[in-house]
């Protein structure tokens, strides 16, 4: 069974503030690499937004044997999503993904890490990923506050986002904080 999206994938949901959707086949845009960690996970709203912008999706699941590309020269960027594992887990695929993040960094390509993906990016950049110092976890919808830089990058932040984690990470050296929460700043 293939989980990869193709250019004819009409699985796009409109957003209230969006205008007319452009079919990916008409744009000629490069696909965005999507890394998922569960067999039945989907790229959800992020995937819908990318498709609405005209990008096909190249969905890979390294945990289940999919290879990651040696370069992103045939991709517009990459998104690594969350999962039930930790960036500190000893599994080979976790280590390979963390090491692979060096490619979009070296090639100066757009990269978005969501939850586990953000932990992996932080670890690749030398920051610590660890449980909350008081043992707290977040499961459910929690507020996030964008910084001025976060507002400049994305003017419409949701007030709350869904969290399911017990680990956070330090801001890597040279990184700029875009948003923060209460228990896991």
ZIGINOR-V487606 format. One record per backbone hydrogen bond with DSSP energy under -1.0 kcal/mol. CO is the residue of the C=O (numbers start at 1). NH is the residue of the N-H. E is the energy in kcal/mol with one decimal. If there is no record, write none. Layout:
BEGIN
{{CO,NH,E} {CO,NH,E}}
END
This chain:
BEGIN
{{6,9,-1.7} {10,12,-1.9} {15,18,-1.6} {23,26,-1.9} {24,27,-1.2} {24,28,-1.2} {31,76,-2.9} {32,58,-2.5} {33,79,-2.5} {34,60,-3.1} {35,81,-2.5} {43,47,-2.5} {44,48,-2.3} {45,49,-2.6} {46,50,-2.4} {47,51,-2.7} {48,52,-2.6} {49,53,-1.3} {50,55,-2.4} {51,54,-1.6} {56,32,-2.2} {58,34,-2.7} {60,36,-2.5} {61,64,-1.9} {61,66,-1.8} {62,65,-2.0} {72,75,-2.0} {77,33,-2.6} {78,112,-2.1} {79,35,-2.9} {80,114,-2.9} {86,89,-1.6} {91,95,-1.9} {92,96,-2.7} {93,97,-2.2} {94,98,-2.3} {95,99,-2.6} {96,100,-2.6} {97,101,-1.5} {99,102,-1.5} {100,103,-2.7} {101,105,-1.6} {102,106,-3.0} {103,107,-2.8} {104,109,-2.6} {110,78,-2.0} {112,80,-2.3} {114,117,-2.2} {115,119,-2.3} {116,120,-2.8} {117,121,-2.0} {118,122,-2.6} {119,123,-2.6} {120,124,-2.6} {121,125,-1.9} {122,127,-2.9} {123,126,-1.6} {128,170,-2.1} {130,168,-2.8} {132,135,-2.0} {138,165,-2.4} {140,163,-3.0} {142,161,-2.4} {145,180,-1.7} {147,151,-2.6} {148,152,-2.1} {149,153,-1.8} {150,154,-2.6} {159,144,-1.6} {161,142,-2.4} {163,140,-2.5} {165,138,-3.0} {166,132,-1.4} {168,130,-2.1} {172,175,-2.1} {178,147,-2.5} {180,145,-3.0}}
END
